[in-house]
Amino acid sequence: MKPVKSSILWQKVILKGDTKELQEFALSDRSPALTLRAQRGSNSSVVVECSARKKNAYRMLEAALEPRSALTLVFVWRGRQSVNVSQQFRVDQGARLHLLNITRGSCVQETVSEVAGAQGESRIDWIVHAKDVAECRLSAKNVFMGKNGKGDLQIRGVVEGRANVSCNGAVEIEQKASGTQAHLTERILLLDPMARADAVPSLDVKTHDVQASHSASVSRIHPEDLFYFASRGISEKKARKVFIDGFLGQLLADSSIPRLHKYLR
C-alpha cells in the first residue's frame, strides 16, 4: 500500500540579517502551524494572519530568538468561526521580542514567552475587539529566567453587544532572574449593557531586586460620554468609533510596522 501524502503543511522559516522588508505569513486550514527562528544578530518584522473555515480549528505559532536578535511580530485573527491558538516564544541572551496580538473574533488563545537568557526582552501588546456574541478566552504569560530581563505585558480590549471576554495575564520571575523589570496591565472597556469581561492579573516573583507590578480594570462607557458627542452633532455610531480607535489605537503607536490600523477595521 502506498503511503498517503498529507496536504497539511508545517511552515518553518529562518529569519536572517537586518532587513527592513516586512515578511508576511498566513496560518490556514492547509498550513496551520508556523515555526520561526531568528538567527543571532538578526532584526526582522513579521505579520502573521490567521484564518479558519471550520469551527474550533487549531493554529500554532512558535518562535525562537537566538542571542542578540530582534523580532517584531504582529499576529492577526479576524474570523467568524472560533479558533484555538497556541503561541510559544523563547528569547535568548540579549534578544528582543515585541509581539502584538490583534484579536477580532471568537477564540481560545494561549501565549507564553520565556526569556531564558540574561538581558532578554519580551514585550507583549494585545488588542481585543469583541462584538455581537463573540467569546474570547485569552491567556498571556511572560516568564523571566535570566538576569536583568525586561518586558511589559499590556492587554486592551473593547467589548460590544453580547460579547464575552476573559483575560488572564501573568508575569513569572524565577529565582535566577534578579534585576528584572516587568509590568502587567489589563484594561477592558464595555460599550453595551450586555457586554461582559473579566480581567485577572497574576504576579509570581521568586527572587529579590526586581521591579514588577500588575493592574487590571474593567470599565463601562457612561451615557454622559455619548451625550457629549451628540450635543456637538456627532452621531452615536461615530462616537463609538472614536472611543474604540482611541482606546485600542494607543498600543499601535509604538510599533515599527506601518499601517496597522487597517487590522482594526
C-alpha positions as CSV (number, residue, x, y, z in Angstrom):
1,M,0.0,0.0,0.0
2,K,1.4,3.4,-1.0
3,P,1.7,5.9,1.9
4,V,-0.9,8.7,1.9
5,K,0.6,12.1,1.3
6,S,-0.6,14.7,3.8
7,S,-1.7,18.1,2.4
8,I,-1.1,19.7,5.8
9,L,2.0,22.0,5.8
10,W,4.1,23.0,8.8
11,Q,5.9,26.1,7.8
12,K,9.5,26.5,9.1
13,V,11.3,29.8,8.5
14,I,14.7,31.1,9.4
15,L,15.0,34.9,9.8
16,K,18.3,36.3,8.8
17,G,20.2,39.6,8.6
18,D,18.9,43.1,9.4
19,T,16.1,43.7,6.9
20,K,13.6,46.5,6.7
21,E,11.4,44.4,4.4
22,L,8.2,43.2,6.0
23,Q,7.7,39.5,5.8
24,E,4.1,38.1,5.7
25,F,2.8,34.6,6.5
26,A,-0.6,33.0,6.8
27,L,-2.0,30.3,9.1
28,S,-4.8,28.4,7.4
29,D,-6.5,25.1,7.2
30,R,-3.8,23.9,4.9
31,S,-0.9,25.5,6.8
32,P,-2.0,25.6,10.5
33,A,1.5,25.9,12.1
34,L,4.5,28.1,11.7
35,T,7.9,28.0,13.4
36,L,10.2,31.0,13.2
37,R,13.9,31.1,14.2
38,A,15.6,34.5,14.4
39,Q,19.3,34.0,13.8
40,R,21.9,35.5,16.0
41,G,22.1,39.3,15.4
42,S,19.1,39.4,13.0
43,N,16.4,42.1,13.0
44,S,13.1,41.1,11.5
45,S,9.5,42.4,11.2
46,V,6.8,39.8,10.6
47,V,3.0,39.8,10.1
48,V,1.1,36.5,10.6
49,E,-2.6,36.5,9.5
50,C,-4.8,33.6,10.8
51,S,-7.9,32.2,9.1
52,A,-10.2,29.2,9.7
53,R,-13.1,27.7,7.8
54,K,-14.1,25.2,10.4
55,K,-15.1,25.9,14.0
56,N,-12.6,25.2,16.7
57,A,-9.7,24.8,14.3
58,Y,-6.2,24.7,15.8
59,R,-3.4,27.1,15.0
60,M,0.2,27.1,16.3
61,L,2.9,29.7,16.2
62,E,6.4,29.1,17.7
63,A,9.4,31.4,17.6
64,A,12.9,31.1,18.9
65,L,15.1,34.2,19.2
66,E,18.9,33.5,19.2
67,P,21.3,35.8,21.1
68,R,21.1,39.5,20.2
69,S,18.4,39.0,17.6
70,A,15.3,41.2,17.4
71,L,11.8,40.3,16.2
72,T,8.7,42.4,15.8
73,L,5.7,40.2,15.2
74,V,2.1,41.1,14.6
75,F,-0.4,38.2,14.8
76,V,-3.9,38.9,13.5
77,W,-7.0,36.8,14.0
78,R,-10.2,38.1,12.3
79,G,-12.9,35.5,11.7
80,R,-16.5,34.3,12.3
81,Q,-15.6,30.8,13.4
82,S,-14.0,30.2,16.8
83,V,-10.3,29.1,16.7
84,N,-7.8,27.7,19.1
85,V,-4.4,29.4,19.0
86,S,-1.2,28.4,20.8
87,Q,1.8,30.7,20.8
88,Q,5.2,29.7,22.2
89,F,8.2,32.0,22.3
90,R,11.8,31.6,23.6
91,V,14.0,34.6,24.0
92,D,17.8,34.1,24.4
93,Q,20.5,36.3,25.8
94,G,20.2,39.9,24.7
95,A,17.4,39.2,22.3
96,R,14.3,41.4,21.9
97,L,10.8,40.3,21.2
98,H,7.9,42.6,20.5
99,L,4.6,40.7,20.0
100,L,1.4,42.5,19.0
101,N,-1.7,40.3,19.0
102,I,-4.8,41.7,17.3
103,T,-7.9,39.6,18.1
104,R,-11.2,40.4,16.4
105,G,-13.2,37.2,16.6
106,S,-14.1,34.3,18.9
107,C,-11.1,32.3,20.1
108,V,-9.3,30.4,22.8
109,Q,-5.7,31.7,22.7
110,E,-2.7,31.0,24.9
111,T,0.5,32.9,24.7
112,V,3.7,32.0,26.6
113,S,7.0,33.8,26.2
114,E,10.1,32.5,28.1
115,V,13.0,34.9,28.5
116,A,15.7,32.3,29.0
117,G,18.8,34.4,28.6
118,A,20.2,37.3,30.5
119,Q,19.2,40.8,29.4
120,G,16.5,39.4,27.2
121,E,13.3,41.4,26.5
122,S,9.8,40.3,25.9
123,R,7.1,42.9,25.2
124,I,3.6,41.7,24.6
125,D,0.8,44.0,23.5
126,W,-2.7,42.6,22.9
127,I,-5.6,44.3,21.3
128,V,-9.0,42.7,21.6
129,H,-12.3,43.8,19.9
130,A,-15.2,41.5,20.5
131,K,-18.6,42.2,19.0
132,D,-22.1,40.6,18.8
133,V,-21.9,37.2,20.6
134,A,-18.2,36.7,20.3
135,E,-16.5,34.6,23.0
136,C,-12.8,35.2,23.7
137,R,-10.7,33.3,26.3
138,L,-7.2,34.8,26.4
139,S,-4.2,33.8,28.4
140,A,-0.8,35.6,28.2
141,K,2.3,34.9,30.3
142,N,5.8,36.4,30.4
143,V,8.3,34.1,32.2
144,F,11.8,35.5,33.1
145,M,14.5,33.0,33.8
146,G,17.7,35.1,33.2
147,K,19.2,38.1,35.0
148,N,18.3,41.7,34.0
149,G,15.3,40.8,31.8
150,K,12.8,43.3,30.7
151,G,9.2,43.2,29.4
152,D,5.8,44.7,29.7
153,L,2.5,42.8,29.1
154,Q,-0.4,45.0,28.1
155,I,-3.9,43.9,27.2
156,R,-6.5,46.4,25.9
157,G,-10.0,45.3,24.9
158,V,-13.3,46.7,23.7
159,V,-16.4,44.6,24.2
160,E,-19.7,45.3,22.4
161,G,-23.1,43.7,22.1
162,R,-23.5,40.5,24.0
163,A,-19.8,39.5,23.6
164,N,-17.8,38.0,26.5
165,V,-14.1,38.3,27.0
166,S,-11.9,36.7,29.7
167,C,-8.2,37.9,30.0
168,N,-5.7,36.1,32.2
169,G,-2.3,37.9,32.3
170,A,0.7,36.6,34.2
171,V,4.3,37.5,34.9
172,E,6.6,35.0,36.5
173,I,10.1,35.9,37.6
174,E,12.3,32.9,38.5
175,Q,15.0,32.7,41.2
176,K,17.9,33.4,38.8
177,A,16.2,36.4,37.2
178,S,17.3,39.2,39.6
179,G,17.4,42.7,38.1
180,T,14.3,42.0,36.0
181,Q,11.8,44.8,35.2
182,A,8.4,43.5,34.3
183,H,4.9,45.1,34.4
184,L,1.4,43.8,33.6
185,T,-1.6,45.9,32.7
186,E,-5.1,44.8,31.6
187,R,-7.8,47.3,30.6
188,I,-11.2,46.4,29.2
189,L,-13.9,48.9,28.1
190,L,-17.6,47.7,27.8
191,L,-19.7,49.6,25.3
192,D,-23.1,47.9,25.9
193,P,-25.2,46.8,28.9
194,M,-25.0,43.1,28.0
195,A,-21.2,43.1,27.2
196,R,-19.2,41.1,29.8
197,A,-15.5,40.8,30.6
198,D,-13.1,39.5,33.3
199,A,-9.5,40.7,33.7
200,V,-7.4,38.6,36.1
201,P,-3.7,39.6,36.6
202,S,-1.1,37.4,38.3
203,L,2.4,38.2,39.5
204,D,4.7,35.5,40.8
205,V,8.2,36.7,42.0
206,K,10.7,34.2,43.3
207,T,13.7,36.4,43.8
208,H,14.8,39.9,45.1
209,D,16.0,43.0,43.4
210,V,13.3,43.3,40.8
211,Q,10.8,45.9,39.6
212,A,7.4,44.4,39.0
213,S,3.8,45.5,39.1
214,H,0.3,44.4,37.9
215,S,-3.1,46.0,37.5
216,A,-6.4,45.3,35.9
217,S,-9.6,47.2,35.3
218,V,-13.0,46.7,33.6
219,S,-14.9,49.9,33.0
220,R,-18.2,50.7,31.2
221,I,-18.8,53.7,29.0
222,H,-21.2,56.3,30.5
223,P,-24.3,57.7,28.7
224,E,-23.0,61.1,29.5
225,D,-19.9,60.4,27.3
226,L,-22.1,59.7,24.3
227,F,-24.3,62.7,25.1
228,Y,-21.3,64.9,25.0
229,F,-20.7,63.9,21.3
230,A,-24.4,64.1,20.5
231,S,-24.5,67.7,21.8
232,R,-21.9,68.6,19.2
233,G,-23.7,66.9,16.3
234,I,-21.7,63.7,16.3
235,S,-23.8,60.5,15.8
236,E,-23.6,57.7,18.3
237,K,-22.1,55.4,15.7
238,K,-19.2,57.9,15.1
239,A,-18.8,58.5,18.8
240,R,-18.4,54.7,19.4
241,K,-15.8,54.6,16.7
242,V,-13.9,57.4,18.3
243,F,-13.9,55.6,21.7
244,I,-12.8,52.3,20.0
245,D,-10.0,53.8,17.9
246,G,-8.7,55.9,20.7
247,F,-8.8,53.2,23.4
248,L,-7.2,50.5,21.2
249,G,-5.0,52.6,19.0
250,Q,-2.6,53.6,21.8
251,L,-0.9,50.2,21.5
252,L,-0.2,50.7,17.8
253,A,1.6,54.0,18.3
254,D,5.0,52.5,19.2
255,S,5.1,49.8,16.6
256,S,7.7,50.0,13.9
257,I,5.3,48.3,11.4
258,P,3.3,50.9,9.4
259,R,-0.4,50.9,8.5
260,L,-1.5,48.6,11.4
261,H,-4.8,50.5,11.8
262,K,-6.2,48.6,8.8
263,Y,-6.4,45.4,11.0
264,L,-8.8,47.2,13.4
265,R,-11.4,47.7,10.6
